[in-house]
């Protein structure tokens, strides 16, 4: 039986007999605050079973949801380096090592090739857990090489964006990736190979200002934060209140920045439909 003692600051209840739930068993929704088992969340396409809130997931979760059972990771041998010897509270090298250990990833983007309802597709997907999904030299080069692969094999290309923007630890080298990736996407357009841009929560900064908004089709998950600067920065700059839902997927759809919004449970079907709508001519 628990006990309590009254102090000036309130009541403290003993937890010495409380049994903690194992890690990874329960999920508490960040929006509706309802609790669900992780099994229920996974079976519901990583969404809250109570309010349909789309939980942030990683690149491999998307690969598992979209591809037909199996896929092959490509361009997985690139590693970021601290070539500027950048240091803020700690060195960039230490941040990279910590991110790799925490996420078991080599950088903030993974690339895979597989089939979606038997139709080939290359997907480059970001991981927000790796330094905020930030865009550095490795991300830019992976996108560039993925486009080269698509040009060689005449395979449609898709980027799943989830990023805080450019990686400040790489300074101008990070910003250069905006121009580099945008120019390479032009080659896909010239070859009449479709590029689909899928924006998830959050898609901000230099990623939004470059390849994320250059898709033949731009689409997003519900309620995703999408913009260049954050709403707080914009509000402080213009000294005005922002419209309700500003920079969320639904607001951007209403104002013509997106083609449609898709629930994660329908994602594979919609991608399959787009692949059917945009046939790729055979390589010559």
PAMI-78655 format. One record per residue: residue in one letter; x, y, z of N, C-alpha, C in turn. Coordinates in steps of 0.1 Angstrom, whole numbers, padded with zeros to 4 digits, always signed. Example, Ala and Ser with C-alpha at 12.3 -4.5 7.8 and 13.67 -1.06 7.14 Angstrom:
// residues 2
A+0132-0057+0078+0123-0045+0078+0132-0033+0078/S+0128-0022+0071+0137-0011+0071+0129+0000+0079/
// end
This chain:
// residues 284
X+0009-0012+0000+0000+0000+0000+0009+0012+0000/X+0005+0022-0008+0012+0034-0009+0011+0043+0004/X+0020+0053+0006+0019+0062+0017+0021+0076+0012/X+0017+0085+0020+0020+0099+0016+0023+0107+0028/X+0030+0118+0026+0033+0128+0037+0031+0142+0032/X+0024+0150+0040+0021+0163+0036+0033+0173+0039/X+0037+0180+0028+0047+0189+0029+0042+0203+0025/X+0050+0213+0026+0046+0227+0022+0042+0227+0007/X+0050+0220-0001+0048+0221-0015+0038+0211-0021/X+0031+0204-0012+0021+0194-0017+0023+0180-0012/X+0018+0171-0019+0018+0157-0015+0027+0149-0023/X+0035+0141-0017+0044+0132-0024+0040+0118-0022/X+0037+0110-0033+0033+0097-0032+0044+0087-0034/X+0045+0077-0026+0056+0067-0028+0054+0059-0041/X+0065+0056-0048+0064+0048-0060+0072+0036-0058/X+0076+0032-0046+0086+0021-0044+0080+0008-0048/X+0066+0007-0048+0060-0006-0051+0055-0006-0066/X+0056+0005-0073+0051+0006-0086+0059-0002-0096/X+0053-0009-0105+0060-0017-0115+0059-0009-0128/X+0071-0005-0133+0071+0003-0146+0069-0006-0158/X+0062+0000-0168+0059-0008-0180+0072-0008-0188/X+0074-0019-0195+0087-0020-0203+0087-0009-0214/X+0099-0005-0217+0101+0005-0227+0096+0000-0241/X+0089+0009-0248+0085+0005-0261+0072-0003-0262/X+0065-0004-0250+0052-0011-0250+0040-0002-0252/X+0041+0010-0247+0030+0020-0248+0034+0032-0255/X+0024+0039-0262+0026+0052-0268+0015+0061-0263/X+0020+0073-0259+0010+0083-0255+0010+0094-0266/X-0002+0096-0271-0003+0105-0283+0001+0120-0279/X+0009+0126-0287+0013+0140-0284+0002+0150-0286/X-0009+0146-0293-0020+0155-0295-0032+0152-0286/X-0038+0140-0286-0050+0137-0278-0046+0132-0265/X-0034+0129-0262-0029+0124-0249-0034+0110-0245/X-0041+0103-0255-0046+0090-0252-0034+0080-0253/X-0035+0069-0245-0025+0059-0246-0029+0047-0254/X-0020+0042-0262-0022+0030-0270-0010+0021-0269/X-0012+0008-0272+0000-0001-0272+0007+0002-0285/X+0020-0001-0285+0028+0001-0297+0023-0009-0308/X+0018-0020-0304+0013-0029-0314+0001-0023-0322/X-0008-0016-0314-0019-0010-0321-0014+0002-0330/X-0004+0009-0325+0001+0020-0334+0007+0015-0346/X+0015+0004-0345+0022-0002-0357+0011-0007-0367/X+0001-0014-0362-0009-0019-0370-0018-0008-0377/X-0017+0004-0371-0025+0015-0377-0016+0024-0385/X-0006+0019-0391+0003+0026-0400+0011+0037-0392/X+0014+0034-0380+0022+0044-0371+0014+0057-0369/X+0001+0055-0367-0008+0066-0364-0015+0064-0351/X-0019+0074-0344-0027+0073-0332-0040+0066-0335/X-0044+0055-0328-0057+0049-0331-0069+0057-0327/X-0066+0067-0318-0078+0075-0313-0081+0087-0321/X-0070+0094-0326-0073+0107-0333-0066+0108-0346/X-0060+0097-0351-0054+0096-0364-0041+0105-0366/X-0036+0110-0355-0024+0118-0355-0012+0110-0362/X-0006+0115-0372+0005+0109-0379+0018+0110-0371/X+0023+0100-0365+0035+0100-0357+0047+0101-0366/X+0057+0108-0362+0069+0109-0370+0076+0095-0371/X+0080+0091-0383+0086+0078-0384+0099+0080-0393/X+0107+0070-0393+0120+0071-0400+0119+0065-0415/X+0131+0066-0421+0131+0062-0435+0128+0047-0437/X+0133+0039-0429+0130+0025-0431+0116+0021-0427/X+0109+0028-0419+0095+0026-0417+0087+0029-0429/X+0091+0040-0436+0084+0043-0449+0087+0032-0460/X+0100+0028-0460+0103+0017-0470+0094+0005-0467/X+0093+0001-0455+0085-0010-0451+0070-0008-0455/X+0065+0004-0454+0051+0007-0457+0049+0007-0472/X+0058+0012-0480+0056+0015-0494+0060+0003-0503/X+0071-0003-0501+0076-0013-0510+0069-0026-0508/X+0070-0034-0519+0064-0048-0519+0072-0058-0511/X+0073-0056-0498+0079-0066-0490+0094-0065-0489/X+0101-0063-0500+0116-0062-0499+0121-0051-0508/X+0132-0046-0504+0139-0035-0512+0154-0036-0510/X+0161-0028-0518+0176-0028-0517+0180-0014-0514/X+0188-0013-0504+0194+0000-0501+0206+0003-0510/X+0207+0015-0516+0218+0018-0524+0224+0031-0519/X+0236+0034-0524+0243+0046-0521+0244+0047-0505/X+0249+0037-0499+0249+0036-0484+0264+0037-0479/X+0273+0042-0487+0287+0042-0483+0293+0056-0482/X+0284+0066-0481+0288+0080-0479+0287+0084-0465/X+0298+0090-0460+0298+0095-0446+0302+0110-0445/X+0295+0117-0436+0298+0131-0434+0311+0133-0427/X+0318+0143-0430+0331+0146-0423+0331+0161-0418/X+0339+0163-0407+0340+0176-0401+0351+0183-0408/X+0349+0186-0421+0360+0192-0429+0363+0207-0426/X+0353+0213-0419+0355+0227-0415+0360+0228-0400/X+0361+0216-0394+0364+0216-0379+0355+0225-0371/X+0342+0224-0374+0332+0233-0368+0330+0229-0353/X+0329+0239-0345+0326+0236-0331+0316+0247-0325/X+0305+0243-0319+0297+0252-0311+0298+0248-0297/X+0287+0242-0291+0288+0237-0278+0297+0224-0277/X+0298+0217-0288+0307+0206-0290+0310+0205-0305/X+0320+0197-0308+0325+0197-0322+0315+0189-0331/X+0315+0193-0344+0307+0186-0353+0310+0171-0354/X+0323+0168-0353+0327+0154-0353+0320+0146-0341/X+0320+0152-0329+0313+0146-0318+0298+0144-0320/X+0292+0154-0327+0278+0154-0330+0275+0142-0340/X+0283+0141-0349+0281+0130-0359+0282+0116-0352/X+0292+0115-0344+0294+0102-0337+0282+0099-0328/X+0277+0109-0321+0266+0107-0312+0253+0104-0320/X+0251+0110-0331+0240+0107-0340+0240+0093-0345/X+0252+0089-0350+0253+0075-0355+0250+0065-0344/X+0255+0067-0332+0253+0058-0321+0239+0057-0317/X+0232+0069-0317+0218+0070-0312+0209+0064-0323/X+0211+0066-0335+0201+0062-0346+0205+0050-0353/X+0218+0045-0352+0223+0034-0360+0222+0037-0375/X+0223+0050-0379+0223+0054-0393+0236+0061-0395/X+0239+0062-0408+0252+0069-0412+0250+0084-0415/X+0237+0088-0419+0234+0102-0421+0219+0104-0421/X+0215+0116-0425+0201+0119-0423+0192+0115-0435/X+0198+0108-0445+0190+0103-0456+0194+0089-0460/X+0184+0080-0463+0187+0067-0468+0180+0066-0482/X+0186+0058-0491+0180+0056-0504+0178+0041-0507/X+0167+0038-0512+0163+0024-0515+0156+0023-0528/X+0158+0011-0534+0150+0008-0547+0142-0004-0545/X+0130-0004-0550+0121-0016-0548+0109-0014-0558/X+0099-0022-0555+0087-0021-0563+0075-0018-0555/X+0066-0010-0561+0053-0006-0554+0042-0012-0563/X+0036-0022-0558+0026-0030-0566+0032-0033-0579/X+0044-0039-0579+0052-0044-0590+0057-0033-0599/X+0056-0021-0595+0062-0010-0603+0074-0004-0597/X+0085-0003-0604+0098+0001-0598+0098+0016-0594/X+0105+0018-0583+0106+0032-0577+0118+0033-0569/X+0125+0044-0570+0136+0048-0561+0131+0058-0551/X+0134+0056-0538+0129+0065-0527+0141+0069-0519/X+0143+0083-0518+0153+0088-0509+0145+0094-0497/X+0147+0089-0485+0139+0093-0474+0148+0098-0462/X+0143+0109-0456+0151+0115-0445+0147+0110-0431/X+0157+0111-0422+0154+0107-0408+0156+0119-0399/X+0146+0124-0394+0146+0136-0385+0155+0133-0372/X+0156+0120-0369+0163+0117-0356+0178+0119-0358/X+0183+0120-0370+0197+0122-0373+0200+0137-0375/X+0204+0144-0364+0206+0159-0365+0195+0166-0372/X+0183+0163-0368+0171+0171-0373+0169+0169-0388/X+0173+0158-0393+0171+0155-0408+0178+0166-0416/X+0188+0172-0411+0194+0183-0417+0201+0180-0431/X+0201+0189-0440+0207+0187-0453+0221+0192-0453/X+0230+0182-0455+0244+0184-0456+0249+0179-0470/X+0262+0178-0471+0269+0174-0483+0265+0160-0487/X+0264+0151-0477+0260+0137-0479+0246+0136-0485/X+0237+0143-0479+0223+0143-0484+0223+0147-0499/X+0229+0158-0502+0229+0164-0515+0235+0154-0525/X+0246+0147-0521+0253+0138-0530+0245+0125-0532/X+0238+0121-0521+0229+0109-0522+0218+0112-0532/X+0212+0124-0531+0201+0127-0541+0207+0127-0555/X+0218+0133-0556+0225+0134-0570+0227+0120-0575/X+0233+0112-0568+0236+0098-0572+0223+0090-0575/X+0213+0092-0566+0200+0085-0568+0194+0090-0582/X+0195+0102-0585+0190+0107-0598+0198+0101-0609/X+0211+0100-0608+0219+0093-0618+0214+0079-0620/X+0211+0072-0609+0206+0058-0610+0193+0058-0617/X+0184+0067-0614+0171+0068-0621+0173+0071-0636/X+0182+0079-0639+0185+0082-0654+0190+0070-0661/X+0199+0062-0655+0205+0050-0661+0194+0039-0662/X+0185+0038-0653+0176+0027-0653+0162+0031-0657/X+0160+0044-0660+0146+0049-0663+0136+0045-0652/X+0140+0049-0640+0131+0045-0628+0126+0058-0622/X+0113+0059-0619+0108+0071-0612+0114+0073-0599/X+0114+0086-0594+0121+0090-0582+0112+0097-0572/X+0114+0094-0560+0106+0100-0549+0114+0104-0537/X+0112+0116-0532+0119+0120-0520+0109+0122-0509/X+0112+0117-0497+0103+0119-0486+0111+0128-0477/X+0106+0141-0476+0112+0151-0468+0107+0152-0454/X+0117+0153-0445+0114+0155-0430+0126+0161-0424/X+0127+0175-0424+0139+0181-0422+0138+0195-0415/X+0148+0198-0407+0148+0211-0401+0155+0221-0409/X+0161+0217-0421+0167+0226-0430+0182+0223-0432/X+0190+0233-0436+0204+0231-0439+0212+0228-0426/X+0222+0220-0428+0231+0217-0416+0241+0228-0414/X+0239+0235-0403+0247+0247-0401+0262+0244-0399/X+0265+0232-0395+0279+0228-0392+0287+0226-0405/X+0280+0226-0417+0287+0226-0429+0286+0239-0437/X+0281+0249-0431+0281+0263-0436+0276+0263-0450/X+0283+0270-0459+0279+0273-0473+0279+0260-0481/X+0287+0250-0477+0286+0237-0484+0272+0231-0483/X+0266+0233-0472+0252+0228-0470+0243+0235-0479/X+0244+0248-0480+0235+0257-0488+0237+0253-0503/X+0249+0250-0507+0252+0246-0521+0243+0234-0526/X+0239+0226-0516+0231+0214-0520+0217+0218-0526/X+0213+0230-0522+0200+0235-0528+0201+0236-0543/X+0211+0243-0548+0213+0245-0562+0217+0232-0569/X+0225+0224-0562+0230+0211-0568+0218+0202-0571/X+0210+0199-0561+0199+0190-0562+0188+0195-0572/X+0186+0208-0572+0176+0214-0581+0180+0213-0595/X+0193+0215-0598+0198+0213-0611+0198+0199-0616/X+0201+0189-0607+0200+0175-0611+0186+0171-0614/X+0176+0176-0607+0162+0173-0610+0158+0177-0623/X+0164+0188-0629+0161+0192-0642+0164+0181-0652/X+0175+0173-0650+0178+0162-0659+0167+0151-0659/X+0161+0149-0647+0150+0140-0647+0138+0145-0656/X+0135+0157-0654+0124+0163-0662+0127+0162-0677/X+0140+0165-0681+0143+0164-0695+0142+0150-0701/X+0145+0140-0692+0144+0126-0696+0129+0121-0694/X+0120+0129-0690+0106+0126-0688+0105+0114-0678/X+0113+0115-0668+0112+0105-0657+0105+0113-0645/X+0094+0108-0640+0087+0115-0629+0094+0116-0616/X+0092+0127-0609+0098+0129-0596+0086+0133-0587/X+0084+0125-0576+0073+0128-0567+0080+0133-0554/X+0074+0144-0549+0079+0150-0536+0069+0148-0525/X+0072+0141-0515+0063+0138-0504+0068+0145-0491/X+0060+0155-0487+0064+0163-0475+0058+0158-0462/X+0066+0156-0452+0061+0151-0439+0065+0161-0428/X+0061+0158-0416+0063+0168-0405+0076+0166-0398/X+0085+0176-0398+0083+0189-0405+0092+0190-0417/X+0088+0198-0427+0097+0201-0438+0099+0216-0439/X+0111+0220-0435+0114+0234-0434+0128+0238-0440/X+0131+0251-0440+0144+0256-0443+0147+0253-0458/X+0160+0251-0460+0165+0250-0474+0160+0238-0481/X+0155+0228-0474+0149+0216-0481+0136+0221-0488/X+0128+0229-0481+0115+0234-0486+0118+0243-0498/X+0129+0251-0496+0133+0261-0506+0139+0256-0519/X+0141+0242-0519+0147+0236-0531+0139+0224-0536/X+0145+0212-0534+0139+0200-0541+0126+0196-0535/X+0122+0200-0523+0109+0195-0517+0097+0201-0525/X+0099+0213-0531+0088+0219-0538+0089+0218-0553/X+0098+0209-0558+0100+0209-0572+0095+0196-0579/X+0086+0189-0572+0081+0176-0577+0071+0178-0589/X+0071+0168-0597+0060+0168-0607+0046+0167-0600/X+0047+0161-0588+0035+0160-0579+0041+0163-0565/X+0036+0173-0558+0039+0176-0544+0027+0173-0536/X+0030+0164-0526+0019+0160-0517+0024+0158-0503/X+0015+0157-0493+0020+0157-0480+0011+0149-0471/X+0016+0146-0459+0008+0139-0448-0001+0150-0442/X-0012+0146-0435-0021+0155-0428-0013+0163-0417/X-0016+0176-0416-0011+0184-0405+0004+0186-0404/X+0011+0183-0415+0026+0184-0415+0029+0199-0415/X+0039+0203-0408+0045+0216-0408+0054+0218-0420/X+0050+0227-0429+0058+0229-0441+0060+0244-0443/X+0073+0248-0444+0076+0262-0446+0091+0265-0447/X+0095+0277-0449+0109+0280-0449+0113+0284-0435/X+0109+0295-0430+0111+0299-0416+0099+0294-0407/X+0101+0292-0395+0091+0288-0386+0080+0299-0383/X+0068+0295-0380+0058+0305-0377+0061+0315-0367/X+0069+0311-0356+0072+0321-0346+0082+0332-0352/X+0091+0328-0360+0100+0337-0366+0093+0347-0375/X+0084+0341-0383+0076+0350-0392+0067+0360-0385/X+0061+0355-0374+0052+0364-0366+0060+0375-0360/X+0072+0372-0355+0080+0382-0349+0086+0392-0359/X+0087+0387-0372+0093+0396-0382+0082+0406-0388/X+0070+0400-0391+0060+0409-0397+0051+0416-0386/X+0052+0412-0374+0045+0418-0363+0030+0417-0364/X+0026+0406-0370+0011+0403-0372+0008+0389-0368/X-0004+0387-0363-0009+0373-0361-0010+0366-0374/X-0007+0353-0373-0008+0345-0385-0022+0338-0386/X-0026+0334-0398-0039+0327-0400-0039+0314-0392/X-0050+0309-0389-0052+0296-0382-0047+0285-0391/X-0039+0276-0386-0034+0265-0394-0023+0269-0404/X-0017+0281-0402-0007+0286-0411+0005+0276-0412/X+0010+0273-0424+0021+0264-0427+0018+0249-0424/X+0006+0246-0422+0002+0232-0421-0003+0227-0435/X-0002+0214-0437-0006+0208-0450-0019+0214-0456/X-0029+0214-0447-0042+0218-0452-0042+0233-0457/X-0035+0241-0450-0034+0255-0454-0027+0256-0468/X-0016+0249-0469-0008+0249-0482-0016+0243-0493/X-0024+0233-0491-0033+0228-0501-0043+0238-0506/X-0049+0245-0496-0059+0255-0500-0053+0267-0508/X-0040+0269-0506-0033+0280-0513-0025+0276-0525/X-0027+0263-0529-0021+0259-0542-0007+0254-0541/X-0001+0252-0530+0013+0247-0529+0014+0232-0529/X+0003+0225-0527+0003+0210-0527-0008+0206-0537/X-0006+0194-0542-0015+0188-0551-0026+0180-0543/X-0022+0173-0533-0031+0166-0524-0025+0162-0511/X-0033+0158-0501-0029+0153-0488-0033+0139-0488/X-0024+0130-0483-0027+0116-0482-0026+0110-0468/X-0035+0103-0464-0034+0095-0451-0024+0084-0453/X-0017+0081-0443-0006+0072-0444-0011+0058-0448/X-0023+0054-0444-0029+0041-0447-0031+0040-0462/X-0033+0051-0469-0035+0051-0484-0023+0054-0492/X-0011+0056-0485+0001+0061-0492+0005+0052-0503/X+0006+0039-0500+0011+0030-0511+0002+0030-0523/X-0011+0030-0521-0020+0029-0532-0019+0042-0540/X-0018+0054-0534-0017+0066-0541-0004+0067-0549/X+0007+0062-0543+0020+0062-0551+0018+0052-0563/X+0012+0041-0561+0010+0031-0572+0002+0038-0583/X-0008+0045-0579-0017+0052-0589-0009+0062-0597/X+0000+0070-0590+0008+0080-0597+0018+0073-0606/X+0023+0062-0603+0033+0055-0611+0025+0050-0624/X+0013+0047-0623+0005+0043-0634+0002+0055-0643/X-0001+0067-0637-0004+0079-0644+0008+0084-0652/X+0020+0082-0647+0032+0087-0653+0041+0076-0658/X+0037+0070-0669+0045+0059-0674+0059+0065-0679/X+0069+0057-0678+0083+0060-0682+0086+0054-0695/X+0091+0061-0704+0095+0055-0717+0106+0046-0715/X+0107+0036-0723+0118+0026-0722+0131+0033-0725/X+0142+0029-0719+0155+0035-0721+0159+0031-0735/X+0166+0041-0742+0170+0038-0755+0185+0035-0756/
// end
